[in-house]
Amino acid sequence: MNNVFEVKVNAKTHLVVQNDTGRCLGGVGANFYRPFVFPFYTPAGHTVVQEFAFDHPFHNGIFVGQGPVQVGEREAGFWASPPCRSFTDKVFEKLGRMDTEKEIDITPHADGVQFVQRVIWRDENEEPMIDEIRTVKLYARADATVCDMTSEKIASYGAATYPQTKFGSIGIRVEPRLLPLMGGLVLGDNGRKGGVEVVHEGESDFVAYQNLLAGHGPFGVCMTILNKDVRGPWFIRDYGMALYNPTWTGSVSTPAGKSWTVSLRVIAYDGELTPAKAEEWCLL
């Protein structure tokens, strides 16, 4: 494999492309409301995440979200973002945004590119709540494309609390062709497979969505948590929301100046996901 990669910028999307083969791994960028990863391709060039869904325009590719966040007497939500879904949707109350610096630190490495984005989470009055360092490492393997995303949230403006909620913390919006509706399977460790119930609200070394693609064969997307010794909880929906959400079962608090970090590996693959491959990818 020729390990020379370059970054091509198209409408603020930083695409990682392998020079020799033209293989595109995926893209990193940000809009006014948040940064995220999209697109994200298997080695054969099939997408495994959705930029957004009509009914959930704030589920964006591979992304971070959290709602609410509390600093002192202030509270803001960083889960939803416009466009709104209705006039009365409470998820859009006290809406904040993730203000991403235009300059991105870009570092090529042996098998791809690492991006570091500096983000200020601002409340509805544009006052800063927390700082974030978002690190995305896109890299190629012969049998998969890998995205490691890490979100370090820093309580730079006072002690921060992330209350118990289903609206967090790091995950993906799955490509529709991989969903159970289309005949896809959800896979977990120890041979578990079926619908979302096999891993929803539980623990697993990995979670994957896999399906047969006409004229191509199996393809899928696999996730594993990179936080040490953590296997969940996973928040998995049949419509394609797939999250590692530590705030599903309890709140997280950080003193002023300290940070809270979540980290997720996402793998786009062609072929069948075997136990050996899942274990290999989890241990990369």
N, C-alpha and C positions, 0 to 999 in steps of 0.2 A: 504493500500500500504506500502510495506517495503521501507523506505526511506534511504537505505544504498546503496551508489553508489561507484564505484571504477573506476579508469582510467587505461585502458590497452593500452600499446603502441605497435603499429604494423607499422614498417617502417616509423617512425616519425609521424604517425597519432595517436593522443591521443583520444581513444574511451571511451565514458562514458557508463558504463554498470550497470544496477541495479542487485545487487547480488542475490536477492531472486528469481527473475523471469528470469534473463538473458536478459531482454529487453535492447537493445542498442538504445540510444538516437541519437547519431551521433558522429562526430569526428572533432578535431581541429588540424591543423598542418600548415606547411609552406614548400615551395620549395625555390629554389635559388632566385626567383623573387618576391614572395608575400606569405603572410599567407591567409588562408581561411578556411571555414567550409565545410567539406564533409567527410563522408556521413551525411544525415539527414533524420530520419525515422519517419513515423507515429507510433502510438502505436501498430498497427498490423504488423509493420516491412516493410512498403512500402516506397521507396525513393521518395522524392518530388523535389529534385534538381539534376542537372547534373554536373558532375565534370568538363566537358568542352565539347564544340561542335567542330566538325571537322573544321568548317569554322571560329570559334571564340575560339581558344585555351586558350584565356585569360579571358573568362567568367567562373569563377571557383566557383561552389557551391554557398555559401553565402560569398560575398566578398566586398572589398572596392577598388575603382580605381579612378584616377583623371588625366586628361590630357588636357592642360599642367599645370605645377606648375612653378611659377616665383619667384625667390629670387634675388633681385638686377638685374644684367645684365644676370643672368643665367636662363635657362629654360630647363625643362625636362618633359617627358611624363611618367605617371604612370598608364596608362590605359592598353595598350597592353603589352604583354610579349611574348618571343619566345615560340614555333617555329613560324617563319614568315609565312605569307600567300602568299606572292609573292615577287618578287625582287623590286617592285615599290610601295609598300604599304606605304603611307605617315604616317600612324599611328605609324610606327616603327622608325621614325626619332627622334633623341635626346632622346633615350629611357633610362629611369632610372629603378631602381629596389627598392623594399622594402626589406631592409636587416633586417631580423628578428632574434633577439637574440635566441640562442639555449635554454637557460633556460626560462621556462614558469612558472609563479606563478600560482599554482593550489590550489583552495580552495573549498573543499566540502561544500555544504549547504543543507538545509532541503530536497530539492527535486532534487538535481543534483550536478553540479560542475561549478565553475567559473574559467575561464582562463584569465590571463592578459599577453599579449605579448608586448614587447618593440621593436619598429621598427624604423630604420633610413631610410628615403627615400633619396637615393643617385642618383646623376646625372650620365650621361654616362661616366664621368671621375672618378666615385666613390667618389666624393665630397658630403658631406651631404647637403641636402636642408632643410628638416624639420625632426623633431622627431614626432613619433606617439605612443600613448598608445592605444592598441587594447584590448578591454574587451569583452569577449564572455561568456555568461551565458547560459548553457544548462540545462533545467529542465523538469521534467515529470509531466504531469497531466493524470488523468484517460482517458480523451477524446482527448488528444493532446500532442505533444512534442513541446516545445518552445525554440527558440534561440533568445536571446537579444544580439545584436552586437552594440558596441559603438566604434567609431573612434575619438579620440581626437588628432588633428594635431597641433603641437606646433611649432611656428616660432622661433626656437632656434638659427638660423644662419642668422637672418635678417628678415625684414618685408617680408611676403609672400602674393602672390596674386594667386587666383584660377580663371582664366578668364572664361567668359561665354562659355559653351561647352555642347555638348550632352554626352561627355565622362566622366561621374561621376554620383553619388558619392558613393552610398551604395545600394546593392541590391542582386538579385539572378539570376541564370540561371535555368529556370524551367525544371523539368523532362518532356521529350517529350510526354509521354502518357497523360499529362494534357493539351496539347495545342489544340487550335481550329482545327488544321489540323487533329487531332485524335478524334474530336467530343467534345472536352472540351469547357467549358464556362469560360469567365472572369466575375467576380462579383465585384460590388462596393456597396457603401452605398445607402440607399433609394431605395432598390430593383432593382438597375441597374444590368443587366446581358446581355451577348451577346458576341461580339468580343472585341478586344482591344480598339475599339473606345469609349467604355463606360467610360473609365477613362484616356486614353492616353493624356498626357500633361495637365491634369486637377487635381482636388482635390477630395479626398475621405477619409473617416475615415479609410478605409481599401481597399485592392485589393486582390482578390483571383483568383486562377486558379483551376477548379474542373472538374472531369470527372468520368465516370463509369469504374471500373476495372473489367474485366470479372472474374466471380467467387467470387467477393469480395463485389461489390457495390461501392458507391461513395467514393472518397478520394480527398484530395486537399492540397494546400498550401496557406496560408493567410499571408498578410503583413500589418503592421501598423507602422506609424512613431512615435517614442518615443520623439522626440523634442517637447517641450511644445507648444501647440496651433498651430501645423503645420499639414496640411492635404495634402501637395503636394509642388511642382508639381511631379506627377508620370510620368515616362517615360516607357511605356509599349509596347512591341512588340509581334506580333503573333508568332514569332519564339522562344520566350522564354526568352528574355531579360526583366527584370522587376526591375526598379530602383526608389528609391527616389533620385531625382537630383535637389538640390537647385541651382546649377550652370546652369541649363537649361535656366533660364530666366535672369540671371545676374551674375556678378562676385562677389567673396567674397575676402576680404582683411583682414589680421591680422597684427597688428604692431609687431615689434620684441618682443619676450617673451610672446606673447599672443597666444591663441589657438582658433581653430574652431572645433566644435564637431557635428557629425551626428550620429544618433542612430536609429536602426530599429529592430522591433520585427518580427520574422518569425515563423509561426505556421504550423506544419505538422499534418493533422487530417484525421480521417476516418469518413465516414458518410456525411450527408448533412450539409452544412454551413447554419445555421439559423441566422436571425437577432439577436436573443438573444445570441447565442454563439459568434457571431462576436463582439457584444458589451462587453460581459464578457471578451473575450480574449484581447480586446483593453485596458481594464481597469485593467488588472492583476497588 
